[in-house]
Amino acid sequence: MSNPPLDRRALLKRTAAAAGASLLAGCDRLSNARWFRRTLETGEDANLFVQRLLLSPAKLAPEYSEAEISPWFKPNGSTDPSDKSYKAMVKNNFADWNMELGGLVDNPAKFSLADLRAMPARTQITRHDCVEGWTCIGKWTGVPLSELLKQAGLKPQARYIVFHCADIMEGAGAADDDDDEENKPEGRSASNAESSSGDSAGSGTKPVYYYESIDLEDAFHAQTILAYEMNGAPLPIQHGAPLRLRLERALGYKMAKYVMRIQVVDDYKRFGNGKGGYWEDRGYDWYAGI
């Protein structure tokens, strides 16, 4: 992923700040909302402030017809992860792939592709909006994230969902030289995951894997799915096989590809540089709503 300009985000923040002064009066329901207090205290996530204030949590992103599907869907971000374990799974057609769901849950679990395909599925034809300015329309099929979270049972302190991915963003050479399981995106301890997901040091001593996070409102949204099919076929490698997040009310960089592990947490600040995602650690907005 290249680093696009953030000018329109800055504009949105200024707009939100101006609108906020007139909207706060009488909005008692906002005063106890964690995201609202965070917006006021730090000036961050103005986009989140505006959208959560004006939009219903259940509001859907627009969906399209089969005839409107883009003839070519441009891949975003990584297109062929160099992680050795991932490469081995590709050769085996992901027969040995498992996704771990853990953290602040009552019932940690692992899911194979067959497990996910056996669960209730949702198909949606939606538009992908990249922060770089391009859009494409595609058809996605997968299991709603809410189904997995309901099965797992969230603990009371759960607030965010963190996605750990197989694509190495920095230090790929270190991954080639190190076969230790603690540096892999699946099967690592929490401490190893926190240090190697989004670590900005890029020192080469540990590979830096892509990671992302969302809050529970987005996690339980009807269109938030873990997609294993695209346009009626198994998800291609360049689009995140075997599993990617579809978060249809957000920009493309929020939609983690090559998902290996999902972690339910009370706060994302202990990951990477504490901003909630690989690109967020490098200046992008955390919410990235559209």
N, C-alpha and C positions, 0 to 999 in steps of 0.2 A: 504494500500500500504506500503510495507516495503521500507527502505531506501537503495537503491542499491549504489554501488561505482560509483564515478563520473570520474574515471580515463580516460575513452575514451573521455569524454567531454573536459577534460583538454588537452588531446592530440590533439583534433580537434582545440582548440583555438591556440595552439602553431603552428599547421600546417597553420591555417588561417593567423596568424601573419606573418609567413614566406612568404606565397604566396602573402599577401597583398602588400608588398613592391614592387613587380614586376608588380602587376596588376594596381596600382593606376595611373601610368603615362597614360595620355590621357583619363582617365575615367571622363570627365567633367560632364557627366550625373549624376554621383554619388554625386557630391559635394553638391547638394541641397536636397538630400534625407535625411529625418529625421533619418531613421534607420542607415544610413551610418555615419552620424555625431555622433550619439550616440555610435556606435561601436568604432570609433576613439577616442572619448573623454573618454570613461569609460573602454574600453577593453572588454565589455560585448557583448554577442550575436555574437560571431565569426562565429558560424554555420549559422546564418541568413545572415551575410555578404557574406560568400562563396556561399550559395545557391541562394541568390537574384542576385548575380553578374553573376553566371554561368548558371542558369536555367531560362527558359521562365516562366513568371507568369502563363501561361495557361498549362504548362506541367503537364500531369496527372501521378498519381501514377499507377504502374502496376495493371491491372485487370485480373481476373482468370476465369476459367470455372467452371461450376457446379460440375464437377467431382473432382475438386481440393479443394472443401470446406472441412474444417477440421471436422472429425466425432465428435470431442468434442472441444468446444471453451472455453478455460480457462477464467473465469471471472477475470477482473482486478479491483483492488481497493475495494471500498465498495460493498457489495453484498446484504445487507438488511437494509436500513436506519432505524434508531430508532426514527426519528422524528414522533411525535404523529399525526400531520396533514397528513403526508405521509402515515402512517399506516391506517388511516381512508380512504384515497383515494384508497388504495389497496383493502380494504374490499368492496368498492363500484365500483371496476373494473375501477377506474379513470373516472367515469361518471361525477364527479364534478370538475375534473382537468381543470385548465386553465393556460396557459403560458402567462405572461405579457411581452410585448416588449415596452420599453420606453427609456428615456434618451434624447439624442440629436437627436430627430426625429420630423418630422412635424405631424405625425399621430400616436400617441401611440395607442396600441391595445392589446386585449387579444384574445387568440386562444384556442379553445377546440381541442381535438383530431379529432373530426369530421371536424372542420375547416381545420386543417392541411391535413387531408386525402383528402379533396376536392380540394386541390391545386395541381399544377403540381408536379409530383414525379420523383425521380431518383432512380434506382436500380443499385448497383455496388457490385461486388465481389472483395474484397480487402484483403490485408494482414495486420494484426494488429501486430505492433512491440512494445513489452513492453521494458521499460528501464532495466528490470531485465534480459533480454536476450532471452525470449521465443517469438515465433510467432504463430499465427493461422490465418486461412483464413475463412472469413465469408461473407454472402450475406446480404446487408443492403438496406432497402428501406425507403425513407423519402423525405421531402421537402427541396430543396436547400435553404440554409440560405439566399442566394441572393434574392430569391423571397420575403421573409418577409421584408428584408431591403429595397427593391425597393418599396414595398407597403407602408412602413413606411415613406420613404423619409428622407434621412440623412441631417442633418444641416451641413453647411460648416465646422464647427470646429470638426466634428466627426472624430475620428482616430482609436478607438479600440472598440471591442465588448466584454463585460464581461458577463459571464454565472454564474448565482447564482443557486445553486443546493440544493437538499433536504438531502444529506448525511452529517451527523454530524461527524466531525473528532475529535473534542475535546469537553468536557463539556456536554456529553449526559445527565448526571444527571440533569444539570441545565435546559435542555429542558423539561425533564419530570416534573420538579417542576414549570415550568413557562408556563402558557397558554396565555401570552400576545402575540398578533399578531405581535408586532414589532420584535420578535425573530424568526419569520418564514421566510423561504426563499422566499415566495411569499407575496405580499401585504405589504412589509415593506417600510418605507420611505428611501430615498437615504442615509441619515445619518446613519440609523440603519444598512442598508445593508453594508455600508463601514466599520462599526465597528465590525460587527459579521462575515463577510466573510473573512476567512483567518487570523483572529486575533491570533497572536502567544501566547498571554498571557496564554490562557487555564486555566483561573482562576476558572472556574466553575460558574461564575456569569452570563455568557452568552455562549450559545453553539457556537462553531465555525463550520460554514458550508463550504463545499467545494466550491471553485470558480475557474474560469479559465478566460483567456483573449486571444484574437487573434487580429491581425491587419486587416485592410480592404482588403488587398491583399488576405489573406487567407480566409477571410469571403466571398469574391465574387468568390473564386475558384470553378470550376464546381463540384468537388467532395466533397465540404464541405456541408454536409447535416445534417438535424435534423432527425435522424432515429427513426421511430416508429415500424419498423418490422425488424426481424432478421431471415434469412433463411426461408423466406416466412410465418412466424408466428408473432403474436404480440410480441414486445420486452419483453423478460423475466425480472423479477425483478432483478436477479443477473447481468444482462447486462445493467441496467439503465432505466427500464420502468418508466414512459410511453414514455420518450423521451431522447435521448442522442445525443451528437455531434459526428459526424464522420469527422475527419480532417486527410485525408489519407496520407498526406505528413509529418506527425509528429508522435512522439512517443505517446504511449497509454495514459500517464497521462494528455496530453492536451485535450483528448476527454471526456469532462465533461459528466457525467451520471446524471440521475434524474434531468434534467433541469427544473427549475421552473420559472425562470425569466431571460430575456436578457436585458442588459442595454448598450446603445451606449454612449460612453464617449470620452472626448478629451485626457485623460491620465488615466492610471491605477494605478498611484503611491499612490493615496489616499486610495486604498483598502488594507486591511491586512498590511503587512510590506512593501508594495510598489513595490514588484517584479513581480506582474502580475498573481499570482496563489498560491494556497495553498502550493504545493510542491516547487514552485519557491521561496516562502518566506522562505523555509527551505534548499535552496542551489541548487536546480535544475535549469537548463537553461530555460529561458522563451520561446525561439523559438522552441527548441527540434525537429528540422527538420531531416528527414532521406532521 
